[in-house]
């Protein structure tokens, strides 16, 4: 440009007291030139909108420096503006590339099944590498405790940063960012040096408004000073993708936990059924059929039967006041205790007393109770001896005539600490009478109109099917109950025995 203009051109920058030649040939000496715009010599002009830049014009013989400078200055300014625009565009492209690269990483995390902690660690590693933060922490909001829980950190000593932060502690920058839903900056003395940049992590389920699920905190910028506008903008741009990656990891972990729990409940259900004997135990002594269905994976109904020698058998059936896991544990303890205390030498009332004593602490702790019927059948003597602790659904169904209710002889176990259980004896006709025991899940089953199945329907089915086999009678009653109200709303058990 100098050759075309017929002059020697130099571009200088004044940095404090020091001159720096940016373009053009060196004059060999330090220039003596004006240092502020408006004080230019004829061969010098300050470049507009470029503080500290000066254009020196040394014309060839016969040309005026001031005229050349006035004509060349707009050209130099345009060139500098173009350079600045190109530099800005380069920086913007670099920022977009970093953003795209982060988004790509977030997309990879969404497509994989990692734990929340693993996803958080990858996010911190990628984000800190892009913005140049030496310290970082990621927290997830625990809705149950209303705390921000730390799931990943970089560059911090163990125990320096609290594991949890209450969201109402607005003096803490991460809690403030969570509450406001906006980027917050501040200091946290004793935790990390310098400025902390806290970014809310958001997530929006399909069709739902966006919500803050955690925070990302960055500190100790590698270049020193505060995080730049572009760095802050970059982190904010990927906060939603970070939220999606974390929420996906949480949902995957939750699903795995549910599947594991379902498997464990299935195993517990199978174990519970195996604790209760099969009809084969009484093969040759009695014809027995029993079915037990739980409203949940585990139930509180239980039964057991055993040989007591010389043709005698013992039969027990009961119902814990609740259902689910806690009730199943009590039922399992009852069956274990029954295996110990139900023997040929102990009459039914003494057996129930022993059961009550062995379960006293557990029943007191759980505040549950249970109804239980225990009877001993002696066909040789032609009698049924029983004790009934508050169980209302025990019947002797004879070949002819109405069923006989084997009424309670004592309150349920767990309602009173002591007292006698009482004992009754009723006649038993060998191979003609039926012992029928069931729980309230059958009686209380309701149909679509809210009407209970009720005792009258059960009694009618028992009388109509008294000459059927035990298996046929159990199946017909339960099928009728299912047709009435579908799957059980409560645990239900039905036992029929002919001896």
Secondary structure as UniProt FT lines:
FT   HELIX           2..5
FT   STRAND          7..15
FT   TURN            16..17
FT   STRAND          18..23
FT   TURN            37..38
FT   TURN            42..43
FT   STRAND          44..46
FT   TURN            48..49
FT   TURN            51..52
FT   STRAND          53..59
FT   TURN            61..62
FT   HELIX           65..110
FT   HELIX           116..131
FT   STRAND          133..142
FT   TURN            143..146
FT   STRAND          147..154
FT   TURN            158..160
FT   STRAND          164..166
FT   TURN            167..168
FT   TURN            170..171
FT   HELIX           173..180
FT   STRAND          184..188
FT   TURN            189..191
FT   STRAND          192..203
FT   TURN            206..207
FT   STRAND          211..221
FT   TURN            222..223
FT   HELIX           229..237
FT   HELIX           239..275
FT   HELIX           279..282
FT   TURN            283..285
FT   STRAND          287..293
FT   STRAND          301..309
FT   TURN            310..311
FT   STRAND          312..320
FT   HELIX           325..341
FT   TURN            344..345
FT   HELIX           348..366
FT   STRAND          370..378
FT   TURN            379..382
FT   STRAND          383..389
FT   STRAND          394..397
FT   STRAND          404..405
FT   TURN            414..415
FT   STRAND          424..427
FT   TURN            430..432
FT   STRAND          434..438
FT   HELIX           440..443
FT   TURN            448..449
FT   HELIX           454..464
FT   TURN            465..467
FT   HELIX           470..485
FT   STRAND          492..498
//
